[in-house]
Each structure stands twice: as C-alpha cells, then as structure tokens.
Amino acid sequence: MTVWRRCSVVVLVLLSTVLLADPGDAAARRPAVVGMGDSFVSGEGAGRYDPATNRRGNFCHRSRYAAIQRTSLPGVGNPARVNLACAGATTNDVRLGGQRRYGEAPQAEALRTVARRYDVRLIVLTVGVNDIGYANLAYDCVLAYLKLAPRCQNAWTPRIRQRLRAAAPRITQDVRDVQRVMREAGYGRDDYTLVLQSYASPVTGDLRYGTASRGAFGCPVRDDDGNWAKNWVAGQFTATYARIAANTGARFLDLAPALRGREACAEGISRFQEWSRGLSVDLAGIRHGLGMNLLQQSAHPNARGHAEFARCLSTFLARGDRSAKCARQPDGNLAPVGTAQRARY
C-alpha cells in the first residue's frame, strides 16, 4: 500500500468517526448546572443582573450572584452554569407547551437545548409562589401596616390554602416535564440530580425598629403579619413541596428556616448582616421606564442570602440526602440539617 493510499484510509477512518459520533455523547460535553423557576433561582434581589434580563421588555433579573452561580458539585471542578429561571415566573412559564414570558420559550422547552448541548448534572427548581399571588400578598401586608386594610393574614390565610392546593398539581407537572425532557434527551434518572426547593420568608415580625419608624427603613410590616409569613406561610409551602418531591422522586431542600434572624430589619443584627431586602426602589432602573420593575427587588434574598443558599445546597448535594432543611448553624452559616419532613413550624 502506497503512502498516499495509507493516508487516504486514515482520513476516511477519522471522517467516519466524526460523522458517526453521537453529538449527545456526555463524555464530549461540559458538565452543567441549571436553574429553573422564578425569582428565588434567577437571583432577584442579588444585583449584578445580566443586562439582557434587566431592560425594558425583559426583567427576568438573572444575577451573577444567584445561588446557582455559586453552587459546587461533588467531583466537578468548573461546570457550566445555565440560569433559565425568570423573576415573576409561574408554573405555566416552566411547563412544556406553556406560555412565553418576555418572549422566551417555556423553561422546560429551553431545557431541551441545554440538555443536548451540555452534560447536565444538576437542575434546581423553585416555582409556585407567583401562582399564589406573591406580589399582591406583599402589597396587602404593606396596606395593613399603614392601617389602610385589616391584617393581611385575615384574607390571605384561606386564599393561600385554596391557591396552593390548586397549584400543587401544576408544580408536580413542572417537575415531571423536566424529568420528561431529560429522559427524552437520553438521561437516566441517576445521570443528574433534580432538586425541588421551597421558599424562605424575607420578612419577620421580630424587628429592630419600632412600629412607627420601620417603614422608613424599608420594613413596613406588622409584627403579627411578619411572623405569620415567616412561620405559617413558609410552612405551608414546605409541606406541599415535600409531598411533591416524594411523589416525583426529586430531592427536596427546605429553605423555610434559611433567612431566620437575617431577614430585613431583623432585631439583633445590622443592615450589613441582613440576607434579604426590605422594600427598596431601584433608582438606576428608571432608565428602563417607570413601573413595577423599580420595586421588584423588594422582599427577596440579597447577594449574601444567595451565597448562603449556595453553601447549603452544595453541602446537601455532597451529602447525598434525599431531603433536608437549610438552617443557620452556630458558626453563622447555613447548612443542611436533618430531614425536611421533620421540620416544625
């Protein structure tokens, strides 16, 4: 065989290898972590938003400081980080065939491309609070503080029971749609981890400011309404999400206790020790127009809070627990503790 013929054979072999190779082969793709859901995953309140998601026509507010950007995976040094979550998203913005928020494809649809391009190792999902009407709840609690309406819990306790019961099947469907996308992309159940997270209350009734002055510091909430939100409301979400995770095979991380003692205006700490924002106005956002975008960072975890969420999630993943709750430890940091099903509120 001549040198030319030998070279031709080698070239043909190489071409065949390239053409026949599976473009979805996980060994050839970069490991990735994916965030899905609403503001608790997008990073609302943390600042440093992707400019494409902080402009007129798109206020998803995906932050470089979001917990998904800081979460570490066991045995993976530098995973790609893909944040599909969007502030204000409902379950309908996540599910297959759902609605397009800010012109973006439903998040489960977008996951198809991500699952093909990367070797997805982790998906974190938090969604459902906007199905309940989180913004309206917050607004009514401010009115109650201003004595323009009764305690917000009076009207919202039955509403949350009813709306959360109605939302549970939709949250379940979102989880199953994520699993379906991954299955259709060729992933086995053990090839990736799906974590369903609950919510932490950014407010409390145990405030360092008196009733008359707390509004000026961004915490216009009654003591009883603040503690109701921290204890009862967060507990309702925890119980619902724990059941959904158990029924779908997802892992569950309860964030309900995560901000306790570090909420906006919480007593015993300074403003620089807070892990969440109170009522705040984004003055820089005026360039994008006047609207709710100026207030939407309010009552969300700040960059310090998201960093602690990431710390707890990373440890949770490394330990391999099916479920746990994030609670502050004696060293001041968050860590996964026990099982979420044993949590008491």
Contacts in CASP RR format, 6 or more apart in sequence:
PFRMAT RR
TARGET T0000
AUTHOR 0000-0000-0000
METHOD contacts of the structure
MODEL  1
MTVWRRCSVVVLVLLSTVLLADPGDAAARRPAVVGMGDSFVSGEGAGRYD
PATNRRGNFCHRSRYAAIQRTSLPGVGNPARVNLACAGATTNDVRLGGQR
RYGEAPQAEALRTVARRYDVRLIVLTVGVNDIGYANLAYDCVLAYLKLAP
RCQNAWTPRIRQRLRAAAPRITQDVRDVQRVMREAGYGRDDYTLVLQSYA
SPVTGDLRYGTASRGAFGCPVRDDDGNWAKNWVAGQFTATYARIAANTGA
RFLDLAPALRGREACAEGISRFQEWSRGLSVDLAGIRHGLGMNLLQQSAH
PNARGHAEFARCLSTFLARGDRSAKCARQPDGNLAPVGTAQRARY
1 9 0 8 1.000
21 28 0 8 1.000
23 116 0 8 1.000
24 116 0 8 1.000
26 119 0 8 1.000
26 191 0 8 1.000
27 119 0 8 1.000
29 117 0 8 1.000
29 118 0 8 1.000
29 119 0 8 1.000
30 79 0 8 1.000
30 80 0 8 1.000
30 118 0 8 1.000
30 119 0 8 1.000
31 73 0 8 1.000
31 76 0 8 1.000
31 79 0 8 1.000
31 80 0 8 1.000
31 118 0 8 1.000
31 119 0 8 1.000
31 120 0 8 1.000
31 121 0 8 1.000
32 79 0 8 1.000
32 80 0 8 1.000
32 81 0 8 1.000
32 82 0 8 1.000
32 114 0 8 1.000
32 118 0 8 1.000
32 119 0 8 1.000
32 120 0 8 1.000
32 121 0 8 1.000
32 122 0 8 1.000
33 68 0 8 1.000
33 71 0 8 1.000
33 73 0 8 1.000
33 79 0 8 1.000
33 80 0 8 1.000
33 81 0 8 1.000
33 82 0 8 1.000
33 120 0 8 1.000
33 121 0 8 1.000
33 122 0 8 1.000
33 123 0 8 1.000
33 124 0 8 1.000
34 68 0 8 1.000
34 82 0 8 1.000
34 83 0 8 1.000
34 84 0 8 1.000
34 111 0 8 1.000
34 114 0 8 1.000
34 120 0 8 1.000
34 122 0 8 1.000
34 123 0 8 1.000
34 124 0 8 1.000
35 41 0 8 1.000
35 68 0 8 1.000
35 82 0 8 1.000
35 83 0 8 1.000
35 84 0 8 1.000
35 85 0 8 1.000
35 123 0 8 1.000
35 124 0 8 1.000
35 125 0 8 1.000
36 84 0 8 1.000
36 85 0 8 1.000
36 94 0 8 1.000
36 107 0 8 1.000
36 108 0 8 1.000
36 111 0 8 1.000
36 123 0 8 1.000
36 124 0 8 1.000
36 125 0 8 1.000
36 127 0 8 1.000
36 178 0 8 1.000
37 84 0 8 1.000
37 85 0 8 1.000
37 86 0 8 1.000
37 89 0 8 1.000
37 93 0 8 1.000
37 94 0 8 1.000
37 107 0 8 1.000
37 125 0 8 1.000
37 126 0 8 1.000
37 127 0 8 1.000
38 85 0 8 1.000
38 86 0 8 1.000
38 87 0 8 1.000
38 88 0 8 1.000
38 89 0 8 1.000
38 90 0 8 1.000
38 126 0 8 1.000
38 127 0 8 1.000
38 128 0 8 1.000
38 129 0 8 1.000
38 130 0 8 1.000
39 45 0 8 1.000
39 61 0 8 1.000
39 85 0 8 1.000
39 86 0 8 1.000
39 87 0 8 1.000
39 88 0 8 1.000
39 89 0 8 1.000
39 296 0 8 1.000
39 300 0 8 1.000
40 85 0 8 1.000
40 126 0 8 1.000
40 129 0 8 1.000
40 197 0 8 1.000
40 199 0 8 1.000
40 255 0 8 1.000
40 300 0 8 1.000
40 301 0 8 1.000
41 66 0 8 1.000
41 67 0 8 1.000
41 68 0 8 1.000
41 83 0 8 1.000
41 85 0 8 1.000
41 124 0 8 1.000
41 125 0 8 1.000
41 126 0 8 1.000
41 197 0 8 1.000
42 53 0 8 1.000
42 60 0 8 1.000
42 61 0 8 1.000
42 62 0 8 1.000
42 63 0 8 1.000
42 66 0 8 1.000
42 83 0 8 1.000
42 85 0 8 1.000
42 86 0 8 1.000
42 87 0 8 1.000
42 89 0 8 1.000
43 61 0 8 1.000
43 62 0 8 1.000
43 63 0 8 1.000
43 65 0 8 1.000
43 66 0 8 1.000
43 67 0 8 1.000
43 83 0 8 1.000
43 85 0 8 1.000
43 87 0 8 1.000
43 300 0 8 1.000
43 301 0 8 1.000
43 306 0 8 1.000
44 61 0 8 1.000
44 63 0 8 1.000
44 87 0 8 1.000
44 296 0 8 1.000
44 297 0 8 1.000
44 300 0 8 1.000
45 61 0 8 1.000
45 63 0 8 1.000
45 277 0 8 1.000
45 297 0 8 1.000
45 300 0 8 1.000
45 301 0 8 1.000
45 302 0 8 1.000
45 303 0 8 1.000
46 63 0 8 1.000
46 64 0 8 1.000
46 65 0 8 1.000
46 66 0 8 1.000
46 300 0 8 1.000
46 301 0 8 1.000
46 302 0 8 1.000
46 303 0 8 1.000
46 305 0 8 1.000
46 306 0 8 1.000
47 61 0 8 1.000
47 63 0 8 1.000
47 64 0 8 1.000
47 65 0 8 1.000
47 297 0 8 1.000
47 303 0 8 1.000
48 63 0 8 1.000
48 64 0 8 1.000
48 65 0 8 1.000
48 303 0 8 1.000
49 61 0 8 1.000
49 62 0 8 1.000
49 63 0 8 1.000
49 64 0 8 1.000
50 62 0 8 1.000
50 63 0 8 1.000
50 64 0 8 1.000
52 58 0 8 1.000
53 59 0 8 1.000
53 60 0 8 1.000
53 61 0 8 1.000
53 62 0 8 1.000
53 86 0 8 1.000
54 61 0 8 1.000
54 285 0 8 1.000
54 288 0 8 1.000
55 288 0 8 1.000
56 288 0 8 1.000
56 289 0 8 1.000
57 102 0 8 1.000
58 102 0 8 1.000
58 103 0 8 1.000
58 104 0 8 1.000
59 87 0 8 1.000
59 102 0 8 1.000
59 288 0 8 1.000
59 293 0 8 1.000
59 296 0 8 1.000
60 85 0 8 1.000
60 86 0 8 1.000
60 87 0 8 1.000
60 89 0 8 1.000
60 101 0 8 1.000
60 102 0 8 1.000
60 104 0 8 1.000
61 86 0 8 1.000
61 87 0 8 1.000
61 296 0 8 1.000
61 297 0 8 1.000
62 83 0 8 1.000
62 85 0 8 1.000
62 86 0 8 1.000
63 69 0 8 1.000
63 303 0 8 1.000
63 306 0 8 1.000
65 303 0 8 1.000
65 306 0 8 1.000
65 307 0 8 1.000
66 83 0 8 1.000
66 85 0 8 1.000
66 306 0 8 1.000
67 124 0 8 1.000
67 306 0 8 1.000
67 307 0 8 1.000
67 309 0 8 1.000
67 310 0 8 1.000
67 313 0 8 1.000
68 81 0 8 1.000
68 83 0 8 1.000
68 85 0 8 1.000
68 124 0 8 1.000
68 310 0 8 1.000
69 81 0 8 1.000
69 83 0 8 1.000
69 310 0 8 1.000
70 306 0 8 1.000
70 307 0 8 1.000
70 310 0 8 1.000
70 311 0 8 1.000
70 314 0 8 1.000
71 122 0 8 1.000
71 124 0 8 1.000
71 310 0 8 1.000
71 313 0 8 1.000
71 314 0 8 1.000
71 317 0 8 1.000
72 310 0 8 1.000
72 314 0 8 1.000
72 317 0 8 1.000
73 79 0 8 1.000
73 121 0 8 1.000
73 122 0 8 1.000
73 314 0 8 1.000
73 317 0 8 1.000
74 317 0 8 1.000
74 318 0 8 1.000
76 121 0 8 1.000
79 121 0 8 1.000
79 122 0 8 1.000
80 118 0 8 1.000
82 114 0 8 1.000
82 118 0 8 1.000
84 107 0 8 1.000
84 110 0 8 1.000
84 111 0 8 1.000
84 114 0 8 1.000
85 107 0 8 1.000
85 126 0 8 1.000
86 93 0 8 1.000
86 101 0 8 1.000
86 102 0 8 1.000
86 104 0 8 1.000
86 107 0 8 1.000
87 296 0 8 1.000
88 101 0 8 1.000
88 130 0 8 1.000
88 296 0 8 1.000
89 101 0 8 1.000
89 107 0 8 1.000
89 127 0 8 1.000
89 130 0 8 1.000
90 127 0 8 1.000
90 128 0 8 1.000
90 130 0 8 1.000
90 131 0 8 1.000
91 127 0 8 1.000
91 128 0 8 1.000
91 131 0 8 1.000
91 167 0 8 1.000
91 170 0 8 1.000
91 171 0 8 1.000
91 173 0 8 1.000
91 174 0 8 1.000
92 98 0 8 1.000
92 99 0 8 1.000
92 106 0 8 1.000
92 170 0 8 1.000
93 99 0 8 1.000
93 101 0 8 1.000
93 106 0 8 1.000
93 107 0 8 1.000
93 127 0 8 1.000
94 106 0 8 1.000
94 107 0 8 1.000
94 108 0 8 1.000
94 125 0 8 1.000
94 127 0 8 1.000
94 174 0 8 1.000
94 177 0 8 1.000
94 178 0 8 1.000
95 106 0 8 1.000
95 108 0 8 1.000
95 170 0 8 1.000
95 173 0 8 1.000
95 174 0 8 1.000
95 177 0 8 1.000
96 106 0 8 1.000
96 108 0 8 1.000
96 109 0 8 1.000
96 177 0 8 1.000
96 180 0 8 1.000
96 181 0 8 1.000
97 106 0 8 1.000
97 108 0 8 1.000
97 109 0 8 1.000
98 106 0 8 1.000
98 109 0 8 1.000
99 106 0 8 1.000
100 106 0 8 1.000
104 110 0 8 1.000
108 174 0 8 1.000
108 177 0 8 1.000
108 178 0 8 1.000
108 180 0 8 1.000
108 181 0 8 1.000
111 123 0 8 1.000
111 178 0 8 1.000
111 181 0 8 1.000
111 182 0 8 1.000
112 181 0 8 1.000
112 184 0 8 1.000
112 185 0 8 1.000
114 120 0 8 1.000
115 181 0 8 1.000
115 182 0 8 1.000
115 185 0 8 1.000
115 187 0 8 1.000
116 185 0 8 1.000
120 182 0 8 1.000
120 187 0 8 1.000
120 192 0 8 1.000
121 191 0 8 1.000
121 192 0 8 1.000
121 193 0 8 1.000
122 192 0 8 1.000
122 193 0 8 1.000
122 195 0 8 1.000
122 317 0 8 1.000
123 178 0 8 1.000
123 182 0 8 1.000
123 192 0 8 1.000
123 193 0 8 1.000
123 194 0 8 1.000
123 195 0 8 1.000
124 195 0 8 1.000
124 197 0 8 1.000
124 313 0 8 1.000
125 174 0 8 1.000
125 175 0 8 1.000
125 178 0 8 1.000
125 194 0 8 1.000
125 195 0 8 1.000
125 196 0 8 1.000
125 197 0 8 1.000
125 250 0 8 1.000
126 196 0 8 1.000
126 197 0 8 1.000
126 198 0 8 1.000
126 199 0 8 1.000
127 171 0 8 1.000
127 174 0 8 1.000
128 167 0 8 1.000
128 170 0 8 1.000
128 171 0 8 1.000
129 199 0 8 1.000
129 237 0 8 1.000
131 163 0 8 1.000
131 166 0 8 1.000
131 167 0 8 1.000
131 170 0 8 1.000
131 171 0 8 1.000
132 159 0 8 1.000
132 160 0 8 1.000
132 163 0 8 1.000
132 164 0 8 1.000
132 167 0 8 1.000
133 163 0 8 1.000
135 292 0 8 1.000
137 152 0 8 1.000
137 156 0 8 1.000
137 160 0 8 1.000
138 298 0 8 1.000
138 299 0 8 1.000
140 149 0 8 1.000
140 152 0 8 1.000
140 155 0 8 1.000
140 156 0 8 1.000
141 152 0 8 1.000
141 203 0 8 1.000
141 221 0 8 1.000
141 222 0 8 1.000
141 225 0 8 1.000
141 226 0 8 1.000
141 229 0 8 1.000
142 220 0 8 1.000
142 221 0 8 1.000
142 279 0 8 1.000
143 149 0 8 1.000
143 152 0 8 1.000
144 150 0 8 1.000
144 151 0 8 1.000
144 152 0 8 1.000
144 222 0 8 1.000
144 225 0 8 1.000
145 215 0 8 1.000
145 220 0 8 1.000
145 221 0 8 1.000
145 222 0 8 1.000
145 225 0 8 1.000
146 220 0 8 1.000
151 222 0 8 1.000
151 224 0 8 1.000
151 225 0 8 1.000
152 225 0 8 1.000
153 224 0 8 1.000
153 225 0 8 1.000
153 228 0 8 1.000
153 229 0 8 1.000
153 232 0 8 1.000
156 233 0 8 1.000
157 228 0 8 1.000
157 232 0 8 1.000
160 233 0 8 1.000
160 236 0 8 1.000
161 236 0 8 1.000
164 236 0 8 1.000
164 237 0 8 1.000
164 240 0 8 1.000
168 240 0 8 1.000
168 243 0 8 1.000
168 244 0 8 1.000
171 240 0 8 1.000
171 241 0 8 1.000
171 244 0 8 1.000
172 244 0 8 1.000
172 247 0 8 1.000
172 248 0 8 1.000
175 194 0 8 1.000
175 196 0 8 1.000
175 244 0 8 1.000
175 245 0 8 1.000
175 248 0 8 1.000
175 250 0 8 1.000
176 248 0 8 1.000
178 194 0 8 1.000
179 189 0 8 1.000
179 194 0 8 1.000
179 248 0 8 1.000
182 188 0 8 1.000
182 191 0 8 1.000
182 192 0 8 1.000
182 194 0 8 1.000
193 251 0 8 1.000
193 317 0 8 1.000
194 249 0 8 1.000
194 250 0 8 1.000
194 251 0 8 1.000
195 250 0 8 1.000
195 251 0 8 1.000
195 252 0 8 1.000
195 253 0 8 1.000
195 313 0 8 1.000
195 316 0 8 1.000
195 317 0 8 1.000
196 241 0 8 1.000
196 244 0 8 1.000
196 245 0 8 1.000
196 248 0 8 1.000
196 250 0 8 1.000
196 251 0 8 1.000
196 252 0 8 1.000
196 253 0 8 1.000
197 241 0 8 1.000
197 252 0 8 1.000
197 253 0 8 1.000
197 254 0 8 1.000
197 255 0 8 1.000
197 313 0 8 1.000
198 234 0 8 1.000
198 237 0 8 1.000
198 238 0 8 1.000
198 241 0 8 1.000
198 242 0 8 1.000
198 252 0 8 1.000
198 253 0 8 1.000
198 254 0 8 1.000
198 255 0 8 1.000
198 256 0 8 1.000
198 340 0 8 1.000
199 234 0 8 1.000
199 237 0 8 1.000
199 255 0 8 1.000
199 256 0 8 1.000
200 234 0 8 1.000
200 255 0 8 1.000
200 256 0 8 1.000
200 257 0 8 1.000
200 258 0 8 1.000
200 259 0 8 1.000
200 276 0 8 1.000
200 301 0 8 1.000
200 326 0 8 1.000
201 226 0 8 1.000
201 229 0 8 1.000
201 230 0 8 1.000
201 233 0 8 1.000
201 234 0 8 1.000
201 256 0 8 1.000
201 259 0 8 1.000
201 263 0 8 1.000
202 259 0 8 1.000
202 263 0 8 1.000
202 264 0 8 1.000
202 276 0 8 1.000
202 277 0 8 1.000
202 278 0 8 1.000
202 299 0 8 1.000
202 300 0 8 1.000
202 301 0 8 1.000
203 219 0 8 1.000
203 221 0 8 1.000
203 226 0 8 1.000
203 229 0 8 1.000
203 230 0 8 1.000
203 263 0 8 1.000
203 264 0 8 1.000
203 276 0 8 1.000
203 278 0 8 1.000
203 299 0 8 1.000
204 226 0 8 1.000
204 227 0 8 1.000
204 229 0 8 1.000
204 230 0 8 1.000
204 260 0 8 1.000
204 261 0 8 1.000
204 263 0 8 1.000
204 265 0 8 1.000
204 266 0 8 1.000
205 221 0 8 1.000
205 222 0 8 1.000
205 223 0 8 1.000
205 224 0 8 1.000
205 225 0 8 1.000
205 226 0 8 1.000
205 227 0 8 1.000
205 230 0 8 1.000
206 223 0 8 1.000
206 227 0 8 1.000
206 261 0 8 1.000
206 266 0 8 1.000
206 267 0 8 1.000
207 214 0 8 1.000
207 219 0 8 1.000
207 221 0 8 1.000
207 223 0 8 1.000
207 265 0 8 1.000
207 266 0 8 1.000
207 267 0 8 1.000
208 265 0 8 1.000
208 266 0 8 1.000
208 267 0 8 1.000
208 268 0 8 1.000
208 269 0 8 1.000
209 215 0 8 1.000
209 217 0 8 1.000
209 219 0 8 1.000
209 265 0 8 1.000
211 222 0 8 1.000
211 223 0 8 1.000
214 220 0 8 1.000
214 221 0 8 1.000
214 265 0 8 1.000
215 279 0 8 1.000
217 265 0 8 1.000
218 264 0 8 1.000
218 265 0 8 1.000
218 278 0 8 1.000
218 279 0 8 1.000
218 280 0 8 1.000
219 264 0 8 1.000
219 265 0 8 1.000
219 278 0 8 1.000
219 279 0 8 1.000
220 279 0 8 1.000
221 229 0 8 1.000
230 260 0 8 1.000
230 263 0 8 1.000
231 345 0 8 1.000
232 345 0 8 1.000
234 256 0 8 1.000
234 345 0 8 1.000
235 256 0 8 1.000
235 343 0 8 1.000
235 345 0 8 1.000
237 256 0 8 1.000
238 254 0 8 1.000
238 256 0 8 1.000
238 325 0 8 1.000
238 340 0 8 1.000
238 343 0 8 1.000
238 345 0 8 1.000
241 252 0 8 1.000
241 254 0 8 1.000
242 252 0 8 1.000
242 254 0 8 1.000
242 323 0 8 1.000
242 340 0 8 1.000
242 341 0 8 1.000
244 250 0 8 1.000
245 251 0 8 1.000
245 252 0 8 1.000
245 323 0 8 1.000
246 252 0 8 1.000
251 316 0 8 1.000
251 320 0 8 1.000
251 321 0 8 1.000
251 322 0 8 1.000
251 323 0 8 1.000
252 322 0 8 1.000
252 323 0 8 1.000
252 324 0 8 1.000
252 340 0 8 1.000
253 312 0 8 1.000
253 313 0 8 1.000
253 316 0 8 1.000
253 323 0 8 1.000
253 324 0 8 1.000
253 325 0 8 1.000
253 326 0 8 1.000
253 336 0 8 1.000
253 340 0 8 1.000
254 323 0 8 1.000
254 324 0 8 1.000
254 325 0 8 1.000
254 326 0 8 1.000
254 340 0 8 1.000
254 343 0 8 1.000
255 309 0 8 1.000
255 325 0 8 1.000
255 326 0 8 1.000
256 325 0 8 1.000
256 343 0 8 1.000
256 345 0 8 1.000
257 325 0 8 1.000
257 326 0 8 1.000
257 327 0 8 1.000
257 328 0 8 1.000
257 343 0 8 1.000
258 275 0 8 1.000
258 305 0 8 1.000
258 308 0 8 1.000
258 309 0 8 1.000
258 312 0 8 1.000
258 326 0 8 1.000
258 327 0 8 1.000
258 328 0 8 1.000
258 334 0 8 1.000
259 275 0 8 1.000
259 276 0 8 1.000
259 301 0 8 1.000
259 305 0 8 1.000
260 327 0 8 1.000
260 328 0 8 1.000
261 268 0 8 1.000
261 269 0 8 1.000
261 328 0 8 1.000
262 269 0 8 1.000
262 273 0 8 1.000
262 274 0 8 1.000
262 275 0 8 1.000
262 276 0 8 1.000
262 304 0 8 1.000
262 305 0 8 1.000
262 328 0 8 1.000
263 274 0 8 1.000
263 275 0 8 1.000
263 276 0 8 1.000
264 274 0 8 1.000
264 276 0 8 1.000
264 277 0 8 1.000
264 278 0 8 1.000
264 299 0 8 1.000
265 274 0 8 1.000
265 278 0 8 1.000
266 274 0 8 1.000
274 302 0 8 1.000
274 304 0 8 1.000
275 301 0 8 1.000
275 302 0 8 1.000
275 304 0 8 1.000
275 305 0 8 1.000
275 308 0 8 1.000
276 299 0 8 1.000
276 300 0 8 1.000
276 301 0 8 1.000
276 302 0 8 1.000
276 305 0 8 1.000
277 297 0 8 1.000
277 298 0 8 1.000
277 299 0 8 1.000
277 300 0 8 1.000
277 301 0 8 1.000
277 302 0 8 1.000
278 298 0 8 1.000
278 299 0 8 1.000
279 295 0 8 1.000
279 298 0 8 1.000
279 299 0 8 1.000
280 295 0 8 1.000
280 297 0 8 1.000
280 298 0 8 1.000
281 294 0 8 1.000
281 295 0 8 1.000
282 293 0 8 1.000
282 294 0 8 1.000
282 295 0 8 1.000
282 296 0 8 1.000
282 297 0 8 1.000
283 294 0 8 1.000
285 293 0 8 1.000
285 294 0 8 1.000
286 294 0 8 1.000
301 309 0 8 1.000
308 326 0 8 1.000
308 333 0 8 1.000
308 334 0 8 1.000
309 326 0 8 1.000
309 334 0 8 1.000
311 333 0 8 1.000
311 334 0 8 1.000
311 335 0 8 1.000
312 326 0 8 1.000
312 334 0 8 1.000
312 335 0 8 1.000
312 336 0 8 1.000
313 326 0 8 1.000
315 335 0 8 1.000
315 336 0 8 1.000
316 324 0 8 1.000
316 326 0 8 1.000
316 336 0 8 1.000
319 336 0 8 1.000
321 336 0 8 1.000
321 338 0 8 1.000
321 339 0 8 1.000
322 339 0 8 1.000
323 339 0 8 1.000
323 340 0 8 1.000
323 341 0 8 1.000
324 336 0 8 1.000
324 337 0 8 1.000
324 338 0 8 1.000
324 339 0 8 1.000
324 340 0 8 1.000
325 336 0 8 1.000
325 337 0 8 1.000
325 338 0 8 1.000
325 339 0 8 1.000
325 340 0 8 1.000
325 343 0 8 1.000
326 334 0 8 1.000
326 335 0 8 1.000
326 336 0 8 1.000
326 337 0 8 1.000
327 334 0 8 1.000
327 335 0 8 1.000
327 337 0 8 1.000
328 334 0 8 1.000
329 335 0 8 1.000
END
